[in-house]
Amino acid sequence: MMPLNCSSLVFRVPYILAQTRLTNTKKLTSTSCVGSCFTTHSYQNKSFHIVSQFNQNYSSSPVMEDQTNLLSSPRPENYSKELIVAVRVVQMACSLCQKVQDSLISKTNSPVHSKDDNSPVTVADWSVQATVSWILSESFGCRNVSILAEGDVQRLSVADASGLLDAVVKLVNDCLAEATYFGLKGPDSPLGSSDVLEAISRCNSTGGPTGKFWALDPVDGTLGFVRGDQYAVALALIEDGEVVLGVLGCPNYPMKKEWLSYHHRYHRIISKLTPPTSESWDKGCVIYARKGSGEAWMQPLHHKNKLLAWPNSAIPVRVSLIDNPALATFCEPVDKSNSSHSFTAGLAHSVGLRKQPLRVYSMVKYAAIARGDAEIFMKFARTGYKEKIGDHAAGVIIIQEAGGVVTDAGGSPLDFSKGIFLEGLDRGIIVCAGAKLHEKIIRAIDDSWNSSNL
Ligand SMILES: Nc1ncnc2c1ncn2[C@@H]1O[C@H](COP(=O)(O)OS(=O)(=O)O)[C@@H](OP(=O)(O)O)[C@H]1O
């Protein structure tokens, strides 16, 4: 048997299979529809409905009020307005990021690989942060909105960053000018630099155990973004230390799941040569879930050529029912400096996973599990790295509501109540479609800990 060997990993917590949810038995037999005026489309042999609603007469609130049926859940409508605004603003952010990524790819054959101060990913980061902050503040009132995000406005305010600030202000205004097409209301006149800086500077929450705050990762998966590959826009709402809703925008998520692996970039580039028609849905989605609903939903990205009839659609997503390790696919980060590939290889072997790992950039790995395209996601950061809550919150709630399980390597739930970081994390993060696979992995990790202590 291949030994589990990862010298940098020390597992301290004994096996506790805590908080695992046995909700994976709920099999969807039919798709639900949303709204009242819909057309039928198909995706992976399932039919679903696209609601073509668009109302120019919006109220003073940036959310168009007649579109609250975006959520088809019959359950209590807690956080429903928050979720609607969050889904829409993440759609806007995806559109913004797509523009930046397209220009990045077309302008250079040797993409930027770091997040230096003037890199396109930095521009996208700031612009998404400003846009999301502005829309949330307009929707719920500045005083009621607290946002935790990484961007620090000081860097953008200094004199030598004026070119960067100009680029950000332009992108933000271009994006907000299209707000009505996403069912939101933009500003009456373009924002100035000070408005943009103010919107960014409002994202100064440090999280914590009480109160309500949004956790935003504007462009998660820097490497994927600059390489023209997978990245995600992640927005979650956390209240009293619990994630209550999550939205993951995945602009490059391929509906042919085989193309998800970074190895298949070539196929994705080829697919770009054939632009999608209004009826096709070849890539890009926004996935979202609300705590306690027992449901997670996916809608296609908004397409520019459908400006006056936004396809306000959603289909339910559910984790895979595969619980046989030999048939299961596991995801992990592409870059081995972000997660030990040798450790996961040993773990995979001892658990009986037989397929090659699916290496995917960013929180798109959470989306893959929620959609049932893979069964396991494991991340084992090197010693000393502290995971940030914004890099996981949206994914965790989506997985849980889609029927999956997320814990640390000791089997404990992730704790979002301790501030910016996932404090007390027992090294790895384990995401599984079902409790059975999860139990096997946690047991194997525990065995490795025991044998390394012999
Ligand atoms: N050293 C180290 N170890 C572990 N994790 C780290 C580390 N450094 C950063 N990060 C965080 O992980 C995010 C990248 O993780 P991914 O799963 O996307 O990795 S990979 O790009 O596929 O290799 C990365 O997201 P981005 O900063 O958006 O790229 C960080 O949130």
The ligand as an ORCA input file, in Angstrom:
! r2SCAN-3c Opt
* xyz 0 1
  N       0.364     29.192      0.233
  C      -0.930     28.985      0.098
  N      -1.456     27.819      0.484
  C      -2.745     27.581      0.342
  N      -3.635     28.451     -0.160
  C      -3.182     29.636     -0.565
  C      -1.814     29.969     -0.453
  N      -1.658     31.207     -0.930
  C      -2.863     31.647     -1.305
  N      -3.779     30.698     -1.077
  C      -5.232     30.756     -1.263
  O      -5.662     29.734     -2.113
  C      -6.228     30.301     -3.297
  C      -5.782     29.511     -4.465
  O      -6.272     28.244     -4.267
  P      -6.686     27.391     -5.470
  O      -7.420     26.227     -4.978
  O      -7.351     28.249     -6.493
  O      -5.271     26.942     -5.979
  S      -4.724     26.808     -7.443
  O      -4.614     28.130     -8.033
  O      -5.623     25.911     -8.163
  O      -3.424     26.173     -7.258
  C      -5.740     31.699     -3.339
  O      -6.701     32.454     -3.995
  P      -6.237     33.670     -4.899
  O      -5.440     34.594     -4.017
  O      -7.504     34.273     -5.394
  O      -5.419     33.087     -6.017
  C      -5.647     32.054     -1.879
  O      -6.902     32.363     -1.386
*
